[in-house]
Amino acid sequence: MVPAARAFLVAVLADAIPKTLWVTCPSVRTPELLHESLTNWRPEALFLPEAEFLAVENILPDQEIAAERLAPRGRRHPVLRP
């Protein structure tokens, strides 16, 4: 598939499917690029950032990243997930 057409295809599918649409991507950078393009057709599309895993015990994760990750969970719009 042509990478430039992915966002349009996801937008068409999101219009056709009345439920929440989850999109998974093969790499870490792909969801970010897809979300940037998708907002041209579906401005309400949400992006779910990658989970932060810590290599060291007893250290708390970054609060801003955790808040950004949890924000889309209460909404009823399509969410993109890496």
BELVENDA-V361421 format. One record per residue. N is the residue number from 1. RES is the residue in one small letter. SS is DSSP state (H for helix, E for strand, - for the rest). PHI is phi as a letter, one per 30 degrees, with the letter a starting at -180 (999 if undefined). Layout:
# BELVENDA-V361421
{{N | RES | SS | PHI} {N | RES | SS | PHI}}
This chain:
# BELVENDA-V361421
{{1 | m | - | 999} {2 | v | - | d} {3 | p | H | e} {4 | a | H | d} {5 | a | H | d} {6 | r | H | d} {7 | a | H | d} {8 | f | H | d} {9 | l | H | d} {10 | v | H | d} {11 | a | H | d} {12 | v | H | d} {13 | l | H | d} {14 | a | H | d} {15 | d | H | d} {16 | a | H | d} {17 | i | - | c} {18 | p | - | d} {19 | k | - | c} {20 | t | - | d} {21 | l | - | c} {22 | w | E | c} {23 | v | E | c} {24 | t | - | c} {25 | c | - | b} {26 | p | - | d} {27 | s | - | b} {28 | v | H | d} {29 | r | H | d} {30 | t | H | e} {31 | p | H | d} {32 | e | H | d} {33 | l | H | d} {34 | l | H | d} {35 | h | H | d} {36 | e | H | e} {37 | s | H | d} {38 | l | H | d} {39 | t | - | d} {40 | n | - | d} {41 | w | - | c} {42 | r | - | b} {43 | p | - | e} {44 | e | - | d} {45 | a | - | d} {46 | l | E | c} {47 | f | E | b} {48 | l | E | c} {49 | p | - | d} {50 | e | - | d} {51 | a | - | d} {52 | e | - | c} {53 | f | - | c} {54 | l | - | c} {55 | a | - | d} {56 | v | - | c} {57 | e | - | d} {58 | n | - | i} {59 | i | - | b} {60 | l | - | d} {61 | p | - | d} {62 | d | - | d} {63 | q | H | d} {64 | e | H | d} {65 | i | H | d} {66 | a | H | d} {67 | a | H | d} {68 | e | H | d} {69 | r | H | d} {70 | l | H | d} {71 | a | H | e} {72 | p | H | d} {73 | r | H | d} {74 | g | H | d} {75 | r | - | c} {76 | r | - | c} {77 | h | - | b} {78 | p | - | e} {79 | v | E | b} {80 | l | E | c} {81 | r | E | b} {82 | p | - | d}}
